[in-house]
Structure formats: C-alpha cells, structure tokens
Amino acid sequence: MNPRAAPLQRIQFATNPCRCDRSQLSMKKDDSNPVGLTFNAGEPFVVTAERIAAFCAVVGENNPLYVDPVAARAGRYGQIIAPPAFVASFRYADNVFDQLPAFGRGGLMGGIDFELEEPIRAGDSIRVSSEVKEIYEKTGRTGTMIFVVVRSTLTNQKGQVVARVDHRMMNRL
C-alpha cells in the first residue's frame, strides 16, 4: 500500500449524478416498442476538479492531467480534464434502464463502448440524452437473456458533444 495515497472514500459514481427525479425526465416516441425512445435528464451535471479527483482515486488513475492543477495548466488542455473512463459515470443520469420493463428490477452490465469527441473539463456542465438503440435476445446454456443497448450523448454547456456512450445491459427473461 502506498503510504502517500489518499484514504479511500466511499463514492458512488454509478448513481444518478444529475440528482434528477423521474418527474424531470422527458421521453419522446409513443409506440410500445422502446427502440428509438429518447430520455433526457432534467438537470445538467456540473463536473468539478474534486469529482474528477475522487473518480481517479477510486479507479487508481494518477495521470497529472487529471489530478494535478499545476501540471494540468502546463499541459495540452490548460486545465484539469477528466480521464476517458469518467464518461461511464453518467450511466444513470437519466434513469433510462429504470424506465424499461425488463430492467426496472435490475440487470447486469454487459459492456460499454464510448467515443470521445471533446475532453470533459472541470467546470463543464454536462447534459445527457439517451436513446434505446437496440434490443435483442440470446439463448445460452443457462437460458434466454435480453440485451438492451442504450446510447447516451453527453453535451457540454457550449453545445459540444463530448462523448457518445453505448451501455449494454442484460437480464434474464
């Protein structure tokens, strides 16, 4: 154990960072097939240097561009930026999986893919909009599983898309 390491703190990143309740969510599309449904989180998530540092501590990231203000100012972006994996912390920003009948009672993360467009900077205000992209079933030796792919688009306060994140969840039928 590193004696200089900060003490571990209990931090939940896979919860609703926007702290919005379901009444603040908007949903588009009326038919019963959820593919194409769009969910928008009610309030933006303000990214702070402290949240970035806490995330880095939890995942063991120590790149100075993410945790050291002096090094970050001298770096390419001129300030602290979030590590690429930080985009995964927006998983529950719009409660999209809670809105889908097969996942209202839970499920397992089946994978995550992301495309980064712009760095997320300390001070950014991130809005999340998610769309149900695909639903499919697979049958294996333990039975049939349903998979849902939701693409979340993260947009900063300037209207720039900072990332697109595909969350793949699975559940037993």
N, C-alpha and C positions, 0 to 999 in steps of 0.2 A: 504494500500500500504506500502511496506517495504521501509523505508527511506534509507536503505543501498543498495538497489537494484540498479544495473547499469541502466542508462537511456535506454529505448528501442531504438533499431536501426532498420531501415528498411533493412532487409536482405532477399534475395531471395535464397532459397535452392532448390526449385523445378524448377530450370532452369539448363541450360547446364553447370555443374561445370567444364567440360573439355575445355570449350570455343572453341570447335572444330566446323568447319562448315561442311556442308554436303559433300563437296568435299573430306574431310579427312576420311569419313566413308567407310568401306568396307562391302560388302554384299555378302553372298555366297548362292548358290542354284538358279537354273534358271527357274523352273516351276512357273506357275501363282498362285499356292496355297502357301500362305505365311507361313503356318505351317512348321517349320524347318528352315526358313530363319534365318541367323545369322548376327548380326550387331556388329561391333567393333568400339568403339570410337577411334578417331585418336590419341589423346594425353592422357597421364595419368593425373590424378587429384592428386595434392600434398596436403596432409592433414596437416594442421598446428594446433598448440595449439590454435591459435586465432580463427580459423574456428570452432574448436570444442567448444570453449568457447561461441562463438556467437550463435551456434546452441543450446547449453544448455540454454543460456539466452532466446532465442525465445520460447523454449518448457518448460521452468521453471524447468529444471534439475539442481540440485545443489550438486550432489554427488562429494566429493572432488577428487575422482579418475579421474574425467573428467575436473575439473576446477582449482584445487589447485596443483601447481607443487611440493610443499614440501610434501604434503600428498600422492600424486601420486608416488613420488620417494620411499616413505616408504611402498607403497602398493605392492600387488602381482606382478604387471607388471613392476614396477620400473620406470614408466614414465606415462605421461598423455595418456589416451586411450579415444576413442570415445564411447559415450553411444550406446547401441544396435540400437536405432531408427535412428542413424546417417546414416545407410545404405540406408534409404529411400531417402536421399538427392541426391542419384545418379540416380534418376528416369529419368532424361532427358540427361544423359551423352552421349548417342549415338543417340538421336533423333528418336528412334525406332518407336514410335507411330506416328510421323510426316510422316514416310515412308509408313504407312499402309493407303490405300484409305479411309477406314471407319473412320479414326481418324485424317486425315490431317486437318480437320476443327475443331477439338476439341473432347471432350468426358468427361466423369466423371470417377473419380477413384472409382472402385468397390470393392477394397480391396487390401491388401498387406500381404504377408506372407514372413518371412525370416528365414533362417538357418544360424547361426553364426558358423564359423569354427575357426577363429583366431581373437584376438582383433585388431581393427584398431588403430594404434598408431600415435601420432603426428610425422610427418616426413615421413610417408608412402607415397608411390606413387602408386595410385590405378588405375588399368586398368579395363575397363568394357567391357564385351562381352555379348550380349543379343540374345536370341533365342525365336522366336514365338513358344510357346509350344502348344497352343490350341485356337481354335475359335469355339464358339457355340452361338446359339440363344435361347432366352427365350421370350415367349409371356405372357404378363400380361394384366391387365385391361387398361393400357394406350397404349398398342401396343407392337410391336416387338422390342426387343433390341438385339444388337450384343455384345458379350463379347469376349475380346482377353486377353489371359494370356501370358505374356512375362516373361521369366526367365532371370534375369541378374546375371552373375557371376562376382564377384569382386575379383581381384587378386592383391596382393601387389608386390613390387619390387623384392622380393625373389622368386616369382613364387608360393607363397602360396595362395590358395583360402581362402579369409577372410569371404566371405558370398555369399549366393545364395538368390536372392530376386525375388519373384514372384509378378508381378504387374498385377492386374486385372482391365482392363478398360472397360467401357461400353458406348454405343452410340445407339441412335435410328436409325432404318433403314429408 
